[in-house]
Amino acid sequence: MRIIEVGPRDGLQNEKRVVATQDKISYIELLVEAGLSRIEAVSFARPDRVPQMADAEAVMAGVPRRDSVSYIGLVMNERGLNRAIASGVNEANIVVVASETFSQRNQGMSVKVALDGLDAMTQRASDAGLAVSVTIGAAFGCPFEGEVPTKQVADIVRVVSDLNVDEIALADTIGVGTPADVKRLVSTTMEITSKPVRLHLHNTRNTGYANAFAALELGVSALDSSSGGIGGCPFSPNATGNIATEDLHYLLERSGSTTGLDFDRLIEASNFITGRLDIPTPALLGRAGWFPAADYPDSLSRT
């Protein structure tokens, strides 16, 4: 199972304290040292709407460049894509939203307009040498409209599947999904497309890790997570952070799925960024630690 680290983007974008550019770069360096090879480092959103991401170009200019590491930039429109290409990201993650109201509030355009522009954007990103993913936001539910019908998501998947994209992601932007929802949406998506399916999960209602395990059993290609469990969506009321990278790493490894990550260095990265934010770490593994080795007295049986 591939873990995609989104802490530098989704983790930071909703935090009130703005993190210095060099601290963001140091944070990303720690994540790379922990073994993360796909990192959503920045978002090319309007600085007045997402101040935490205003230094996206400066961050990309300072990140460590390795052949084994792919940096992802989140884009929502043509202008954002222009910035992403110029900054030297390896991947463009283009967002469309499943509900009309959230699309208008998040991107300032209707779902139809967003979909109409996708073909040109995905082709241009691909022509520039970028890998391309499309994330369907609010696929599990909308903070303004409530339930999002499966057909609504499926219709978007059909459009995206016909485009020049490498991966389709389903986002539980506000953390309302359950394992039954994961099964419903992932199964529907896999019936429509053969492209790799990724999930972006939040733990707002404490179902994020159950959803991650359901996704693992369904064979999704990757899961997004944020080190320390920080973050949320600034355009969604009461949206808390993603599932935490270290907690997800524990779940996957203990379930027999190798992640290739270094637990101690994950904790180091999480402690670094929550220290800079001056907040307690939402993740649990930094406090609980890995499953401890049994420490029995020699005189007692270990069976």
N, C-alpha and C positions, 0 to 999 in steps of 0.2 A: 504494500500500500504506500502510495506517495503522499507525503504531507507537504502542503504548500503553505508557507509562512506568510501571513498577511499582517503581522503586528506593526511593521513600519508604516503601513497604510491604514488599514481598517482599525488597527489597534490604537493608533495615535489620533485619527481624524476627529474623534468625538471628545478628546480630552481637553479640558479647559486650559491647562498649563501648556504653553507652546514650548516645544523642545528645540534646543539649539541645533543648527545644521550639523555641526561636528558631532554632537551627541547622537543624532540619528545615524550618522555614518558609523560611529563606534558601535552602536547597537546592531547594525547590519553586519559589521565585521564579526561580532560575537555570534550571531546567528549562523554565519558561514562556517565559523570554527566549530559550531555544534553539529555541522553536517547537513544543514538545509541547503538544497540545491535549486529550488524554485522559490523566489522571494518576491512578493508584491511590495516593492520598495516605496512607490510613490503613487499619487493620484494627480492627474492633470485637470483639476477642477478649478473653478474661478476662485482666486485667493480671497475675495471678499466673502465668499460663501463657506469656504473651508480654509480658514487661515493657517491651520496646522500644516497644510500641504503647499503653502505659498513658495517654498524653497525647493520644489521638486527638481528643477534643473541642477541646482547646486548640490543636492544630495546625489544625484546620478553622476555628477562630475567627480565625486569623491569616493564612491563605493569601490571595494576591491574587485578587480576584474579577474575572473578565473574561467577557463574553458568549461569547467564542471558546474558553474553557477549561472542560472538564468534569472535576470531581473525583469519583473512584470510591472508595467505601468497601467493604471486604471484610466480609461478614457470614456467619455460620454457623448462626445460630439467631434466634428471635424477639426475644430480648433485644438481640442485636447489631443487628437491624434497627431496633428502637426507638431505639437510640442513634444509628444512622446518619441516620435521618429527622430527629431533633432537632438533629443537628450541622450540617445543611445541605449534605450531599453532593448531587451531581447524579445520581449513579448508584449503584445497589446491585449488587455482584457477589456473588451467593449461591453458596456452595460445597456440592456433594455429592461424595462420594468413591465411586469405582468398586469398591473392594474392601472387604470387611466388616471385616477387622482394622484397616486404616488408618482407616476411618470411625469405629470405636470409639475409636481412639487420638487421632485428630485432632479429632473433634467430640463424642465421648462418646455416640454413638447409632448404631444400626444403619442400614444403607443404606435399608431399608424405612421406618423412622421418618423419616429425612431426606426421602425422597421424598414421604411422606404429608403432610409439613408444607409442601411447596413451593408448592402452589396458593395457600394463604392468604397466604404470605409474598410471593410475586410479585405477587399482586393488591393487597395492602396497599401495597407499595412503589410500584406503578404509580399507585394512587389518591392517593398522597402527591406525585405529580408526578415521581418518579424514573424514569430509564431503568433497565431491569433486564437483567442478564446472569446466566447460570448457568454456573459453571465445574465441569466434571467432573474432579475431582482423581484422580491416579494412574491415568489412562486408559491410559497406555502400560506400566504395570507397577507392582507394589506392593513395597515394601521388606520386607514380612512374608510375603506369599503368593506372590510371584514373578509369573509371567505372568498378565495379566488378559485373559480371553477377549473377543474382539471382540463376541460376542453380549451379554456383560455390559454393555459400554459402549453398544451399540446399544439395549438395553432402556431404559437411562436416558435416552438421547436421545429415544426415543419419548415417554416421560413428559413430559420438559421441553418438547418441541416443541409439545405441546398446551396449554401454559400461556401466561400473558400475559408473555412474555419477548421482548426485542429481539435477543438474541444468545446463542449457545451457544459456550462455550470448552472445548477439550480440553487438559488439562494433563499435560505430561510432568514431573510433580512431582519425580521423582528422576533425571531425565536418562538414561533407558535406551533411548529411542526411536532409530530409524534412519529414513532416508528411506522405506524399504519400509513401516515401521510408519505413518509419516505418510500415505502413499498409502492404506494399508488403512483406517485410522480416519477420515480425512477423506472418502474416497470413500463409505464406509459411512454416515457422518453426512449427507452431502449427498444421498444416496439417500433418506434418511428425512425430512429437513426442508428447507424453503426458507429458513429463518432464516439470517442471516449466521453464519459459522463463524470463530472466532478460535482461535489456538494460543498456549499458554503453554509455552515451552520452556526447559529448563535445559541447561547445557553440561557436565554432570558427567563424561561419557565422551567429550567432544570431538566430539560429533555434532550439537550444537545448530545450527550454521550451515548444515550440509548439510540438516538438517531444515527450517530456515527457507526455504532455496531451494526445497526440494520443495513446501512449503506455498505459496510464491509461484506456482509453476507450476500448482498445483491450484486457485488462485483463492480462497484464504481471504481474509476481509475485513480481518483485522488480526493483528498479532503482538505479544505482550508482550515487553518487554525491560527490563533494569535498567541504568541508567547506571553505567559502570565495571565492570559484570559482578559486582557485589557480591550477597551474600545467600544464600538457601537456605531450606529448610523445617525449623523446629525439631523437628518430630515425625517426621522421616525421617532415619535414620542416614546420615551421610556425604553429605548432599545439599549440593552446592555451588551457586553462584549461577546466575542466569538468563543467557541470552545477553546480551551487552553492547549497550546502545543505540547507541553510536558505531560498534561493529564491524558491527552489523546495518545501520545507516544506510549504511555504506560498501558492504556487499554489495548492498543494494537499489539504491542509486544507480548503482553500476557495472554493475548488471544491467538498467538502463533503467527502474526503478520509482522515481518521485519521492516523496520523503518530506516535503519542505518544511522540513527541519530545518537548523539552523546548526551546522556541524561544530565550529567553534572554541568556540562557547558550550556545546556538549555536553561538550567536553573540560574546560571551566572548571567545569561542574557536577560532573563525575566527580572532578576533582582536589579540589574543595571537600569533597565528602563523604568521600572516602577519607582526606583529611587530618584530618578530624574523627574518623574511626574509627582513625586511625594505622595504616593497613594499606597495602600496595602495591596499586596498581590492577590487578585481574585482566585488564581489557580490554587489547587490543593496539594499537589505533589511536592511543591517547595517546602511545605510545612510537614507533610506526612512522611516524605521520603519514599524511596523505592521499597518494595516488599522485603522486609528484613530477613536475613538468614536466621534459621532457628538456632537458638543458643541453649541447648539442653545440658544439664549436668551429665558427666560421663557415666554415672551410675544408672541413668534412666534410659529406657528403650526409646529409640527414635522411630519405631514403627507404629 
